[in-house]
Amino acid sequence: MSVRLRRIYEPPEPDDGLRVLVDRLWPRGLAKDEAHVDEWPKGLTPSAELREWYHAGEGSYEEFRRRYEAELDAPEAAGLLDGLRASAREGRVTLLTASKRPEESHARVLLELLQG
């Protein structure tokens, strides 16, 4: 499987493959035609409640990860995750996020689940 994580504000590269935005909200200040997003599976993103809890600084990344993985067990999210796995078996998938710290975000959790 070939999956990688990039910030959506970085310019697209020829070897990005399938470009998947994994944020629930569209990134600020970025025109849709500039982003070159192929898929935007909002059902794969953390719930508003979980996002707000984590961004308020109320818990650790480890706790966020545990709660997010539990959300990913829901049928819609699990189906979307399976679809990304299938896409990654066929070619490169680039997960895109606007997160300033992708290494401690939901996008990192997805990357590790897809690679594992």
Backbone as a ProteinNet text record, in pm:
[ID]
protein_1_A
[PRIMARY]
MSVRLRRIYEPPEPDDGLRVLVDRLWPRGLAKDEAHVDEWPKGLTPSAELREWYHAGEGSYEEFRRRYEAELDAPEAAGLLDGLRASAREGRVTLLTASKRPEESHARVLLELLQG
[TERTIARY]
83.8	0	87.4	43.5	119	29.8	45.8	-33.9	61.1	33.1	113.7	23.1	78.3	4.9	73.6	-6.2	48.4	-50.6	2.1	-85.8	-145.4	-271.1	-340.4	-287.5	-220.8	-168.1	-40	18.1	134.6	87.2	164.5	120.5	111.1	13.3	2.1	128.7	159.2	275	226.8	299.4	256.7	239.3	314.7	304.8	210.7	121.4	25.2	-75.6	-104.5	-207.4	-343.9	-425.7	-559.1	-545.3	-593.5	-583.4	-714.3	-706	-824.8	-819	-912.9	-922.9	-990.5	-923.7	-977.2	-1021.6	-1046	-1099.7	-1249	-1324.6	-1469.1	-1500.2	-1419.7	-1442.4	-1344.9	-1390.4	-1301.5	-1194.2	-1068.7	-959	-976.9	-952.1	-965.6	-866.8	-915.6	-829.4	-783	-841.5	-798.6	-914.6	-892.4	-995.3	-1002.3	-1121.2	-1139.2	-1062.2	-1053.2	-981.8	-830.1	-779.8	-636.5	-597.3	-693.5	-664.5	-646.3	-708.8	-699.7	-736.9	-851.9	-901.3	-985.8	-955.4	-1031.9	-1150	-1131.3	-1238.1	-1238.8	-1359.4	-1375.2	-1475.2	-1433.8	-1525	-1548.1	-1642.9	-1667	-1707	-1765.7	-1806	-1689.6	-1570	-1448.9	-1381.4	-1432.9	-1369.5	-1423.7	-1349.3	-1398.8	-1527	-1610.2	-1734.3	-1701.1	-1797.7	-1779.6	-1747.7	-1815.4	-1792.9	-1649.4	-1600.9	-1464.8	-1362.5	-1385	-1293.3	-1286.5	-1402	-1406.9	-1340.5	-1364.9	-1303	-1150.9	-1100.7	-955	-890.9	-952.3	-894.2	-905.2	-993	-1002.7	-890.4	-812.9	-700.2	-740.1	-857.9	-908.6	-851.3	-785.8	-735.8	-609	-549	-424.6	-451.1	-345.4	-355.9	-392.6	-338.1	-366.6	-515.7	-575.5	-718.8	-800.5	-759.5	-826.2	-823.3	-706.1	-690.6	-785	-790.8	-878.2	-1024.1	-1068	-1206.2	-1234.2	-1138.9	-1156.9	-1163	-1076.1	-1079.8	-1213.9	-1272.4	-1405.4	-1508.8	-1498.1	-1590.3	-1573.1	-1451.3	-1425	-1483.7	-1529.7	-1594.6	-1740.3	-1796.8	-1935	-1943.3	-2056.9	-2067.8	-2026.4	-2071.8	-2036.5	-1885.6	-1826.7	-1682.7	-1602.5	-1642.6	-1570.6	-1575	-1689.4	-1701.1	-1611.8	-1606.7	-1520	-1372.5	-1336.8	-1199.1	-1161.9	-1253.3	-1229.9	-1210.9	-1287.7	-1272.6	-1135.4	-1085.3	-950.5	-844.5	-865.4	-770.9	-765.6	-882.4	-888.9	-818.2	-839.2	-772.1	-621.3	-576.3	-432.7	-369.2	-446.3	-393.1	-374.5	-451.8	-445.4	-340.2	-303.3	-206.3	-189.7	-111.2	-82.9	-207.9	-221.5	-325.7	-255.8	-290.9	-236.8	-349.1	-336.1	-432.5	-396.3	-493.6	-470.8	-541.7	-472	-530.4	-480.6	-562.2	-521.7	-458.8	-455.5	-402	-260.8	-238.3	-104.2	-6.3	-59.3	24.2	-29	-6.6	-60.7	-13.7	103.4	156.1	75.8	-9.5	-95.8	-239.9	-284.6	-418.5	-489	-614.6	-691.9	-632.9	-570.9	-510.9	-398.4	-324	-216.8	-274.5	-385.3	-451.7	-493.3	-554.6	-595.5	-476.7	-371	-250.6	-199.7	-190.2	-138.5	-233.2	-363.1	-458.4	-449.3	-429.9	-419.2	-286.5	-182.4	-51.5	-38.7	-114	-101.4	-181.6
-118.4	0	123.5	220.6	344.9	461.4	502.3	611.1	710.4	838.2	941.2	1054.3	1138.9	1250.2	1380.6	1477.3	1609	1716.2	1835.8	1950.3	1994.5	2029.4	2066.1	2196.9	2277.4	2404.7	2386.9	2267.6	2239.8	2218.1	2262.3	2243.9	2095.4	2059.9	1920	1875.6	1746	1688.3	1579	1556.2	1456.4	1315.4	1282.1	1146.8	1136.7	1234.6	1230.5	1116.8	1078	976.5	1032.4	952.6	993.6	1089.9	1212.2	1315.1	1319.5	1288.6	1275.5	1374.7	1467.6	1562	1490.6	1485.8	1412.9	1506.8	1632.6	1729.6	1746.8	1771.9	1791.8	1927.2	2028.2	2163.1	2193.3	2269.9	2309.8	2403.7	2386.2	2470.1	2617.9	2701.3	2846.5	2898	2989.1	3059.8	2978.5	2862.9	2777.6	2756.8	2795	2775.5	2627.6	2579.1	2436.3	2392.3	2477.6	2437.8	2433.3	2503	2499.9	2376.6	2317.9	2208.1	2074.3	2059	1933.3	1813.3	1823.5	1716	1621	1491.9	1390.3	1338.4	1325.3	1275.5	1355.4	1367	1437.8	1360.5	1249.7	1165.8	1220.1	1310.6	1376	1277.3	1164.5	1064.4	993.8	1019.7	958.9	1050.1	1169.6	1267.5	1256.8	1306.5	1303.1	1383.7	1343	1416.4	1557.9	1646.5	1784.3	1786.3	1700.8	1696.7	1654.3	1553.4	1506.6	1610.9	1671.4	1776.2	1891.1	1937.8	2050.6	2014	1893.3	1847.1	1848	1792.9	1782.9	1920.1	2004.8	2137	2230.5	2197.6	2277.6	2242.8	2139.6	2102.4	2023.7	1960.9	1890.3	1749.1	1698.4	1562.8	1543.4	1429	1397	1345.7	1343.2	1286.4	1138.7	1067.4	925	902	986	974.1	1011.9	1116.7	1154.5	1038.9	978.5	866.6	752.2	718.2	609.5	639.4	761.6	800.2	804.5	853.8	861.4	721.5	631.1	494.5	428.8	461.5	409.2	463.5	592	649.4	583.6	544.9	482.5	342	286	154.9	164.1	285.1	301.9	257.8	204.2	148	242.1	366.2	457.6	481.2	514.2	541.2	416.8	301.7	177.4	147.7	172.5	151.5	245.6	370.2	467.4	431.7	386	345.1	224.2	131	15	60.1	159.6	212.8	274.5	345.9	403.1	293.8	188.9	76.3	15.6	-0.7	-56.7	35.2	165	260.9	254.9	239	234.1	106.9	-0.8	-122.8	-106.1	-15.6	7.1	109.9	198.2	303	396.7	500.6	594.6	671.5	690.9	775.1	878.8	1004.3	1112.6	1170.2	1158.4	1216.4	1362.4	1449.2	1593.3	1649.5	1735.4	1800	1943.3	2027.1	2165.4	2178.7	2071.5	2074.2	2131.6	2219.1	2277	2176	2075.6	1970.2	1833.7	1797.6	1670.8	1548.8	1558.3	1444.1	1413.7	1506.3	1484.1	1516.2	1460.5	1488.4	1359.4	1373.6	1259.6	1204.3	1291.6	1247.4	1147.6	1168	1074.7	939.3	944.1	819.9	741.9	812.2	746	688.1	766.5	718.9	588.6	586.2	466.7	348	371.7	262.5	207.5	294.2	249.4	178.4	218.9	156.8	24.9	14.2	-103.9	-213.9
0	0	0	-74.3	-82.9	-39.9	85	140.5	204.6	183.2	249.9	294.2	377.3	437.2	399.3	353.8	319.5	363.9	385.6	411.3	279	280.8	157.5	99	179.1	130.7	48.8	52.7	-30.7	-174.5	-272.8	-411.6	-447.9	-531	-574.6	-647.1	-632.2	-700.2	-795.1	-903.1	-1001.4	-943.9	-838.7	-783.5	-663.1	-646.2	-536.1	-551.3	-672.2	-693.2	-658.9	-591.8	-550.1	-432.8	-449.4	-345.2	-267.8	-137	-53.2	61.9	65	175.8	292	406.8	521.3	633.8	602.6	698.5	673.9	778.7	763.7	699.2	731.8	679.5	567	469.7	360.5	416.1	376.1	427.6	391.9	488.5	469.5	366.5	285.1	191.8	72.6	50.1	-60.2	-157.5	-281.5	-384	-420.3	-444.8	-474.1	-597.8	-698.6	-820.7	-798.8	-697.9	-666.8	-585.5	-515.7	-424.2	-496	-609.6	-685.7	-598.7	-532.1	-446	-530.5	-520.5	-593.4	-513.1	-382.5	-295.6	-165.5	-107.7	19	104.9	165	243.1	384.5	397.1	526.1	635.5	596.5	694.2	760.4	713.1	768.3	870.4	886	974.1	1116.8	1213.5	1352.1	1366.5	1459.8	1487.2	1535	1521.4	1567.3	1716.8	1792.9	1937.6	1970.9	1901.2	1927.2	1885.2	1770.2	1722.4	1821.4	1866.8	1960.6	2092.8	2141.1	2265.3	2253.5	2143.8	2126.1	2108.8	2028.8	2002.7	2122.5	2216.1	2338.9	2436.1	2403.3	2488.8	2611.1	2605.9	2723.4	2739.5	2636.4	2646.5	2565.7	2584	2515.4	2374.5	2295.3	2160.7	2169.3	2266.3	2281.9	2308.7	2393.1	2421.2	2297.8	2228.5	2103.7	2005.6	1991.1	1897.9	1934	2061.6	2106.7	2072.5	2100	2072.2	1921.7	1845.4	1700.3	1638.9	1682.6	1631.2	1662.6	1778	1811.1	1712.2	1676.4	1577.5	1440.9	1408.5	1279.1	1268	1379.6	1377.4	1331.1	1327.4	1280.3	1133.9	1092	957	843	844.5	734.7	729	843.6	847.6	812.1	862.7	832.9	683.6	620.3	476	397.1	439	370.8	389.2	508.4	535	448.2	435.8	348.5	203.6	160.9	25.5	3.1	102.4	91.1	87.7	166.4	162.7	22.5	-37.5	-172.8	-272.5	-259.8	-348.2	-330.3	-205.8	-177.8	-233.6	-243.4	-304.2	-455.2	-514.2	-658.7	-698.2	-607.5	-638.7	-520.9	-541	-432.7	-392.6	-261.4	-203.5	-117.4	-137.4	-55.6	28.1	160.5	253.4	272.5	258.7	268.4	390.5	463	579.8	590	650.6	676.3	814.6	888.9	1024.6	1027.7	1124.8	1140.3	1198.4	1266	1324.1	1280.9	1155.3	1105.5	1183.7	1246.7	1321.2	1446.9	1491.3	1607	1569.3	1457.8	1409.1	1368.1	1334.8	1286.2	1156.7	1076.5	950.5	977	1082.7	1119.9	1160.6	1234	1273.5	1148.6	1053.3	928.9	854.7	844.6	775.6	837.9	968.5	1036	1021.5	1024.3	1003.9	862.8	766.3	627.2	599.2	667.9	646.6	724	832.5	918.2	871.7
[MASK]
++++++++++++++++++++++++++++++++++++++++++++++++++++++++++++++++++++++++++++++++++++++++++++++++++++++++++++++++++++

